[in-house]
Amino acid sequence: MRAEATHSLRTRLLGWLMAAIVLAALAQAAFAYFTALSQADVIFDRHLRTMATALISGTSLGSLPPSGEVNADRAGEDFVVQLWNAKGEPIFRTAAHQKLRQPAQPGFSTVQALDGRDYRVYSTTAPGLTVLVAQDMTARRDMARTLALRTALPELPTAPLLALLVWWVVSRSLAPVARLRAQMAARKVDEFTPLSERGLPAEIQPLIQELNLLFERLRQAFDSQRVFVADAAHELRSPLAALKIQLQGLQRAGDDPTRELAVKRLAAGIERAGHLVDQMLVLARQEASVAEGVALAPLDLAQPGFLALSDTLASAQARQIDLGVHRAESATVAGNAESLRILVRNLLDNGVKYTPAGGTVDLSVHATPEGALVTVEDSGPGIPEKDRARALDRFYRVVDGAGATGSGLGLAIVKAIADMHGATIVLDDSRRLGGLRVRVAFGQRSAL
């Protein structure tokens, strides 16, 4: 399966922020440029009007040259000034080659000279005099662009400065994340100490808290597995040693009756060892299911109860135990059918194993206002109250007067399955049968 492409949060932040800075700087420079162009037009128009007003106020008809006389100026003059008398005759103009028509209306306009150039024109009148001041549009645009560039260019150097500031801020802000990454990389496989939240951003702290909770769960799981392996090794040592002794007895048997007895003892020892291994495997699977979170589906709790009853019926008949159903009602829970079958079967197996021959073991399944309830009670010796707290521990065996022996895993498996379903286990006395009563209550979290 192809892995998804990864990305760096730091690179992404810097990329987007740098792009935003560049775009903002360009937009700001463009705004300043076009604003300066617009303002330059206003300034130049005001300049034209000021020149025209100054010419009218400072010019008298007596000081003007005779009609038709022209004052030739430089050919490259940007501004053109022309004056007409009351008869419409030109009496003065600059740049003799520039000839502009007298405008029909005073004010601003754009006209084309005889040489094809466009001019921005302002004209005004006084008694017996018309003044026209014009500016070459090409020169006007060049000056406006120069002014606009001088206004916009100072905006551009701010972009690199802002980019440098953003790079420093982002790098400094993500430094705790880099330290956390280094801390994680340096951890050992079996190290489950909590990660330090000191100096981390508020957005990262919830993630670290969840990681610390995960580390704690993993530590508990590893500790549980370590204890389980140690206990299993200790528990297997005794049956294996017993099998070795029984095998030696079989080898030393001198006659058929002794050999037959040794074979029976060896077979019983093998059966006990096999049962112990099976129980350990079942417990390991159920505890793994609790850790992994097995999917639960709606089911009637009575169905796995009846199947478990049929599984235990043969052993009950062999010991002449009255195994039956005291109460059976529909009780819906969210659960795993096979796990619930193992739960009820282990309870029934324990009841059959520890109840003396001719006794009674009953199963009850029914619904309560709080949820479903499974009850197994027997007429055996029960469990002393002082031992009930530890009866659910792995490899803990309760010594009874019936001489029954077990692996010490039956109730531990029941507890693991109950934990997987959010159920609680209560051990007390059976008032009806006089022995042990085990109640497994599936609360509102399991009920549908």
Buried (B, 14 or more C-beta within 10 A) or exposed (E): EEEEEEEEEBEEBBEEBBEEBBEBBBEBBEEBBEEBBEBBEEBBBEBBBEBBBEBBEEBEEEEBEEEEEEEEBEEEBBBBBBBBBEEEEBBBBBBEEBEBEEBEEBEEBEBEBEEEBBBBBBBBBBEEBBBBBBBBBEBBBEBBBEBBBEBBEEBBEBBEEBBEEBBEEBEEEBEBBEBBEEEEEEEEEEEBEEBEBEEBEEEBEEEBEEBBEEBEEEBEBEEEBEEBEEBBEEBBEEBEEBBEEBBEBBEEBEEEEEBEEBBEBBEEBBEBBEBBBEBBEBBBBBBEBBBEEBEBEEBBBBBBBBBBBEBBBEBBEEBEBBBEEBEBBEBBBBBBBBBBBBBBBBBBBBBBBBBBEEBBBBBBBBBEEEBBBBBBBBBBBBBEEEBBEEBBEBBBEBEBEEEBEBBBBBBBBBBBBBBBBBBEBEBBBBEEBBBBBBBBBBBEEBBE
